[in-house]
Structure formats: C-alpha cells, structure tokens
Amino acid sequence: MDRLSRRALLRGVGTVGFLAAVAGCGVPPAYVRAGDRAAPDRSAADGSLTFANWPLYIDVDDNDKQRRPTLDAFERRTGISVTYTEEINDNDEFFGKISPALMNHQPTGRDLIVISDWMCSRFVRLGWVQEMDRDRQPNVAKHLDPLLLKPAFDPGRKHCVPWQSGITGIAYNRRKLGREIRHTSDLWAGDLKGRVTLLAGMDEAFALLMQGDGVDITRWTADDFHRMTDRVAALVRAQHIRRFTGNDYIKDLSSGDVLAAQAYSGDVIQLKADNPDIEFVVPEEGAELWSESLMIPDLAAHKRNAERLVDHYYDPEVAAELATWVNYVCPVPAARDVLASAKDKETAALAEDPLIFPDDGMRGRLAIARDIGAKERPEFAGEWNAIVGL
C-alpha cells in the first residue's frame, strides 16, 4: 500500500449514517463519561504497550526493514517493550474494528492509535479517548507547533497529539501550463478546462475550496458549504473538472493528462524528485493544515507508557529523524535546527523544504478547518457525494 493513500480514502454512506447515529443523535450508550474512561494503569508493573499505526508511517533501518530506529531507541532508553502494528488502512475501517469495544465500555487491546483528525474529533466527542497528562510530557508541552495547538474539537490538544501533519493545496505542472498558479480561482481559468482534478473525499476537499471564496475555515457555516458545492457542481456540468480522485492524481500529473490538481504536500515532495516541473502552492487565500494524531483509547492498560512514547517523538532529535523518512509537515519546529546541522547535505537540505517546515509566509496562510459535526454530516455528505458521483 502507498503510505500516502490513507489521506484520500473515501467515506461510505453506511459509515456516515452509523457515525451520525452514535455521535450526533443522543444515543446514551455511545458516550462515555470522563470518570469512566480510565482503567487501572499497569505501566509500572508491566513495561510494555501496544501501538497501532498506518503502514509505512515510521522510519525503518536500511538494512533490516523490521527495525524501526526511533522506536528501538525508545525501548532501549526506557526498557518499555512496544508491540507495533501496522493495522490502520482506513479511518472508517479501523473505527468499525474498535468501536464495538469502546461503545460497550471494553478495552480495545491498544494503548496508542493514530487516526486522522476528522475522525479524532468523533472519538473525542464520544468520550472514547483519555486526556493525556502533560506533566509527564514536557517535550509535547515545549515543542508542539502552535499552529496545531487549537483544533476546534480539542482545544489545547488534551486528548490527541499530532503524529505528522500536512497541507492540502494545489500541485501543478508549471512548464506545461506555462504560468503560475497563485489563487484557487486560477484553477477555473479556461486553459485548465478538463485538465484539473479535485479530491473526492469531502473532508479532504472542502476547506481549500471554501478558502478560495474567502471563507474563514475555522468557523465556516452551512451557507458557506452550500455556496462551495454550488460552484463545484457548475464546474462539473461545464466539464471543467476532469474528475475527482484519491491519490491517483499523482499518476495523472506525472503523465501530463492533468495540469493541476488538489493535492497533499507529502505527495509533491516525492513527485518533485521525479519531475522538477511539478510545483506545490499554498494559495494566497490560504490552505488547510491537517494532522493525523496519536490518541490513548479508553481503558488502555498502559496509559503512562503510552504518554512516554508520545513525548519521545516530540524530542526534536527524534522528530528530525522521523521527518527524514516520512516527509510530511513536522509538528516539531525545533527539529528544523537539528536537520540543518546534519553533516549529510541531503538531510540538511530538508530543513529548508517548506513542505516539511513551512516558512513564515506559508505559515501565515495555513489554518485548521472547523470539523464537520455529526448532525450536519449526513446532509453535507449527501450533497457532496451527489456531485462527486459516489
């Protein structure tokens, strides 16, 4: 599986309906009160934890793909044994796997999980994750990027901490297009008719399109959403938008079938390595900054151990090592200085890559979108999916 494809996996109508039922319609058994979320912590007596992540989302040893240097370093330093599983291939699929346990107030068998923030918001609202103890996480308290600190669903990041972050912006072939793209509205110019794609996933696509209309995505409204979908629907009818994609826009851009695409920053780092004509732009109106975040589920048996592992990855040295492998926006800005001082020139060059460490100009145009609430999701999903053809 391509490690980047998880950003564009689609939500099924059935899952949307189920999530709305448990999260937004007042079903009493679904919500877990704060006092009922913790289990007796076995960390002191049992030096272990289970960590569930996405495939290919951590550093590996060049000579032994079973070894993960940053994780191995944590085990050596703390004596804590980590069972690391690459079992998350889809946010909804993983939700379906562990939600019966959480809903019935049973342990999931996992101490730490990584899921996309739009899904994290549902776990937080349902009371299915525990608040982390920042007194035990000095690195998080000191080094977490302020841009990522205040998502609407979890102000202060008390329940979730970004594993990696990224930007949804625009990728385009500057040489073949023959001009720059600086605004989202540039996608609708006549020379791009039939040569532009948008992301199919509503959660991935909507924020950038709203920003192109001047909307503050930290507090967008239903009217903003409907105005955006009306615009997109008209562009579909005019055959301006070639199609809606997952990560297959990478192939379209590489082949030249598409000249511009709504895209993820992490993809473009790899694309540019093969084709320097590919550019990534954060439009002047702004772009969405998203995260995939670490959370400790209810009744986790090794909460303190999990908190220690989270804090380990916020050590700038560790964050820098991870950043060299995954090429997403690093949630630890202090890791930039670590990379800049590297003796290896290619490693040091990463410190200057704005798609890993956004510069001040780019940072000023990034925002975390207000997430789509459970009560409004069915209506919005139906409206979006009708346009996309899902």
C-alpha positions in Angstrom: 0.0 0.0 0.0 1.2 3.5 -0.8 1.8 5.2 2.5 0.2 8.4 1.3 -3.1 6.9 0.1 -4.7 7.0 3.5 -5.3 10.7 3.1 -7.8 10.2 0.3 -9.8 7.1 1.3 -13.5 7.7 0.9 -16.2 7.5 3.5 -19.1 5.2 2.7 -22.7 6.3 3.2 -23.3 3.4 5.6 -20.5 4.5 7.8 -21.6 8.1 7.7 -25.0 7.1 8.8 -23.6 4.9 11.6 -21.4 7.7 12.9 -24.2 10.2 12.9 -26.4 7.8 14.8 -23.9 7.2 17.6 -22.2 10.6 17.7 -24.9 13.1 16.9 -28.3 11.8 17.8 -28.0 11.5 21.6 -27.7 7.7 21.8 -27.0 7.2 25.6 -24.8 4.1 25.4 -22.3 5.6 23.0 -21.0 8.4 25.2 -18.5 7.6 27.9 -18.3 10.0 30.8 -14.8 11.3 31.8 -14.8 9.3 35.1 -15.4 6.0 33.3 -12.6 6.2 30.7 -9.6 5.0 32.7 -8.6 1.5 33.7 -6.0 0.6 36.4 -2.7 1.5 34.8 -0.4 -1.5 34.6 2.6 0.6 33.3 4.7 0.4 36.5 4.4 -3.4 36.7 4.3 -4.2 33.0 6.8 -2.4 30.8 5.0 -2.7 27.6 2.5 -1.1 25.3 0.7 -1.7 22.0 0.9 1.0 19.3 -1.4 0.8 16.2 -0.3 2.9 13.2 -0.7 3.1 9.4 1.6 1.1 7.1 4.9 2.7 6.2 4.4 5.6 8.5 7.6 5.3 10.6 11.4 5.2 10.0 12.9 1.8 9.2 16.5 0.6 9.0 18.1 0.5 5.5 19.5 -3.0 6.2 16.7 -4.5 8.2 13.1 -3.4 7.4 11.9 -5.0 10.6 13.8 -2.5 12.7 12.5 1.0 13.4 15.3 3.1 14.8 13.3 5.7 16.6 11.1 3.1 18.3 14.1 0.9 19.1 15.8 3.9 20.8 12.7 4.4 23.0 12.8 0.8 24.0 16.5 0.9 24.9 16.1 4.2 26.8 13.1 3.3 28.8 13.1 -0.5 29.0 9.5 -0.4 27.7 8.7 -3.0 25.0 6.5 -1.8 22.2 4.2 -4.0 20.1 4.0 -2.0 16.9 1.2 -3.0 14.5 0.5 -1.5 11.0 -3.2 -2.3 11.1 -4.8 1.0 10.2 -5.5 1.1 6.5 -8.7 3.3 6.5 -10.2 5.5 9.2 -13.7 4.1 8.9 -12.5 0.5 8.8 -10.5 1.0 11.9 -13.4 2.7 13.6 -15.6 -0.3 12.8 -12.9 -2.6 14.2 -12.6 -1.0 17.7 -16.0 0.9 18.1 -17.9 -2.1 19.5 -15.5 -2.4 22.4 -15.5 1.3 23.1 -19.2 1.6 22.8 -19.7 -1.3 25.3 -17.0 0.0 27.6 -14.5 -2.7 27.0 -10.7 -2.4 26.3 -9.6 -2.3 22.7 -6.2 -4.1 23.3 -4.4 -1.0 22.1 -2.7 1.7 24.2 -1.9 4.2 21.4 -3.5 4.7 18.0 -3.0 7.2 15.1 -6.0 8.4 13.1 -6.9 11.5 11.0 -8.1 14.5 13.0 -11.6 14.5 11.4 -12.0 11.0 12.9 -10.3 12.0 16.1 -13.0 14.6 16.6 -15.6 11.9 16.8 -13.6 9.9 19.3 -13.2 13.0 21.5 -16.9 13.9 21.3 -17.9 10.3 22.2 -15.6 10.3 25.2 -13.7 7.3 23.7 -10.2 8.6 24.4 -8.4 9.7 27.6 -6.9 13.1 28.4 -3.1 13.0 28.4 -1.1 14.1 31.4 1.1 17.0 30.1 3.1 16.9 33.3 4.5 13.7 32.0 5.0 15.1 28.5 7.5 18.0 28.8 8.6 17.7 25.1 5.0 18.0 23.9 4.4 21.0 26.1 7.5 22.7 24.9 7.8 21.7 21.2 4.3 21.2 19.7 3.8 23.6 16.8 1.5 26.4 18.0 -0.3 26.2 14.6 -1.5 22.8 15.6 -2.4 23.5 19.2 -6.1 24.6 19.0 -8.3 22.4 16.7 -11.9 23.2 17.3 -12.7 19.7 18.6 -9.9 19.6 21.1 -8.6 23.0 22.2 -5.1 22.6 23.7 -4.7 19.1 22.3 -5.5 17.5 25.6 -6.8 14.3 24.0 -4.7 14.0 20.9 -1.2 14.9 19.7 -0.2 15.2 16.0 1.9 12.3 14.8 2.5 14.1 11.5 0.8 17.0 9.7 0.4 18.1 6.1 -1.2 20.7 3.8 -3.9 20.3 1.2 -3.0 22.7 -1.5 -2.6 22.7 -5.3 0.0 20.8 -7.4 0.6 21.8 -11.0 3.0 21.3 -13.9 4.4 24.8 -14.3 6.3 24.1 -17.6 3.3 22.6 -19.4 0.8 25.1 -18.0 3.1 28.0 -18.9 2.1 30.2 -16.0 2.0 30.3 -12.2 -0.9 29.4 -10.0 -1.3 31.7 -7.0 -5.0 31.6 -6.2 -7.6 28.8 -6.0 -9.6 30.7 -8.6 -6.7 30.2 -11.1 -7.9 26.6 -11.4 -11.0 27.8 -13.1 -9.2 29.6 -16.0 -10.1 28.5 -19.5 -6.7 26.9 -20.2 -7.4 24.3 -17.5 -10.8 23.2 -18.7 -10.8 19.4 -18.5 -7.2 19.4 -17.1 -7.9 19.8 -13.4 -8.9 17.4 -10.7 -10.2 17.7 -7.1 -10.1 15.3 -4.2 -13.1 13.0 -3.9 -13.2 12.9 -0.1 -15.4 15.6 1.4 -13.2 16.1 4.5 -10.1 16.4 2.3 -11.6 18.7 -0.3 -14.0 21.2 1.2 -11.7 23.5 3.2 -9.4 24.7 0.3 -12.4 25.3 -2.0 -14.1 27.4 0.7 -10.8 29.4 1.3 -10.8 30.2 -2.4 -14.1 32.0 -1.8 -12.6 34.0 1.1 -14.2 31.9 3.9 -12.6 31.6 7.3 -12.5 27.8 7.6 -12.0 27.9 11.4 -15.7 29.0 11.6 -17.4 28.2 8.3 -21.2 27.9 8.1 -23.7 25.8 6.3 -24.2 28.6 3.8 -20.5 28.6 3.1 -20.7 24.9 2.4 -23.7 25.1 0.0 -22.2 28.0 -1.8 -19.0 26.0 -2.4 -20.9 22.9 -3.6 -23.0 25.1 -6.0 -19.7 26.4 -7.5 -18.2 22.9 -7.9 -21.4 21.4 -9.3 -21.5 24.2 -12.0 -17.8 23.4 -12.9 -18.7 19.7 -13.2 -21.6 20.5 -15.5 -19.3 22.6 -17.6 -16.8 19.7 -17.8 -14.1 21.9 -16.4 -13.3 19.5 -13.6 -11.8 16.3 -15.2 -12.7 14.1 -12.3 -12.5 13.5 -8.6 -9.6 11.4 -7.3 -7.9 9.7 -4.5 -4.1 9.6 -4.6 -4.3 8.6 -8.3 -3.9 12.3 -9.2 -0.2 11.5 -8.8 -0.4 9.4 -11.9 -2.4 12.0 -13.8 0.1 14.8 -13.0 3.0 12.6 -13.9 1.6 11.6 -17.2 0.5 15.1 -18.2 -3.1 14.2 -18.5 -3.8 16.7 -15.8 -2.0 20.0 -15.4 -3.3 21.0 -11.9 -4.8 19.0 -9.0 -5.9 19.5 -5.5 -3.0 17.7 -3.7 -1.3 16.8 -0.5 2.1 18.4 0.3 3.7 15.0 1.2 2.9 13.6 -2.3 4.5 16.6 -4.0 7.9 16.1 -2.3 8.0 12.7 -4.0 6.6 14.0 -7.3 9.2 16.8 -7.5 12.0 14.3 -7.0 11.0 12.6 -10.3 9.7 15.7 -12.1 11.1 19.1 -11.1 8.4 20.8 -13.2 5.8 19.9 -10.6 5.1 22.7 -8.1 3.1 22.9 -4.9 1.3 26.1 -3.9 -0.5 27.3 -0.9 -2.9 29.7 -2.5 -2.8 33.3 -1.3 -6.3 32.9 0.2 -4.9 30.0 2.3 -4.9 26.2 2.6 -5.8 23.6 5.2 -3.3 22.3 7.7 -4.3 18.8 8.8 -2.9 16.2 11.1 -3.0 12.5 11.9 -2.9 12.3 15.6 -1.9 10.0 18.5 -4.6 9.1 21.0 -5.0 6.8 24.0 -8.2 4.9 23.9 -10.5 4.3 26.9 -9.4 1.6 29.3 -5.9 1.4 27.8 -3.9 -0.8 30.2 -0.6 1.1 29.8 -1.5 4.8 29.7 1.7 6.1 31.3 3.8 4.1 29.0 1.9 5.5 26.0 2.3 9.0 27.3 6.0 8.5 27.5 6.2 7.2 23.9 4.2 10.2 22.6 6.7 12.5 24.4 9.6 10.6 23.0 8.5 11.6 19.5 8.4 15.3 20.5 12.1 15.3 21.3 13.5 17.4 18.4 16.2 14.9 17.7 13.7 12.1 17.3 11.2 14.2 15.4 14.0 15.1 13.0 14.9 11.5 12.4 11.3 10.6 11.7 10.8 13.6 9.4 13.7 12.5 7.1 11.6 9.3 6.4 8.0 10.4 6.2 8.4 13.8 4.5 5.2 15.3 6.0 5.0 18.6 7.8 6.9 18.1 11.0 4.8 19.0 14.1 8.0 19.9 16.0 9.5 23.1 14.5 12.6 22.7 16.7 13.5 19.6 14.6 14.5 22.0 11.8 17.6 23.2 13.6 18.6 19.5 14.2 18.4 18.7 10.4 20.1 22.0 9.4 23.2 20.9 11.4 23.4 17.5 9.8 26.6 16.6 8.1 24.8 14.9 5.2 23.9 17.6 2.6 20.6 15.9 1.6 19.5 15.6 5.2 20.4 19.2 5.9 18.5 20.4 2.8 15.3 19.1 4.3 15.5 21.9 6.9 14.9 24.3 4.1 12.0 22.4 2.5 8.8 24.5 3.1 6.7 21.4 2.7 8.3 19.9 5.8 9.0 23.1 7.7 6.7 25.8 6.3 8.3 29.2 6.1 6.7 32.3 7.8 4.9 33.4 4.7 3.3 30.0 4.2 2.5 29.5 7.9 0.5 32.7 7.8 -1.8 31.2 5.2 -2.4 27.9 6.9 -5.5 27.1 9.1 -7.1 24.1 10.7 -10.7 23.8 9.4 -13.6 23.5 11.8 -14.5 19.9 11.5 -17.9 18.7 10.1 -20.2 17.9 13.0 -22.1 14.6 13.3 -25.5 16.2 12.9 -24.6 18.1 9.8 -22.5 15.4 8.2 -25.3 13.3 6.6 -26.7 16.3 4.8 -23.3 17.6 3.6 -22.1 14.1 2.7 -25.2 13.5 0.6 -24.7 16.9 -1.2 -21.0 16.3 -1.9 -21.3 12.7 -2.9 -24.0 13.5 -5.4 -21.6 15.9 -7.1 -18.6 13.5 -7.0 -20.7 10.6 -8.1 -20.3 8.3 -5.1 
